[in-house]
Amino acid sequence: MAHEISIETAVEILESAFAPLHCLARTEDHANSVVATVRNSSGEILLDLGNLTKERVTNAKRFKAILIDARERLEDRGFSLSAWEFPSNE
């Protein structure tokens, strides 16, 4: 069975995954989804992750893949991100 995380933990992970950029993440729809955007220090949106369903962010393996892809998209556009690893499930 896939490792599950809470939607609240997913928000915390999102907020730390894009340093030194800022990720603003919040739950919506009675905590059934997460909306997230990555912004620069001026508040300009650099990446809109859109509406991520609870199923996508609570499955650790799927969520990790989403974040790795998002980080790669920003790095491909020339943004330098701090080293980051998806938290272990232990």
Secondary structure, DSSP 8 states (H G I E B T S, - for coil): ---B--HHHHHHHHHHTTTTSEEEEEEETTTTEEEEEEE-TT--EEEEEEEEEHHHHHBHHHHHHHHHHHHHHHHHTT------------
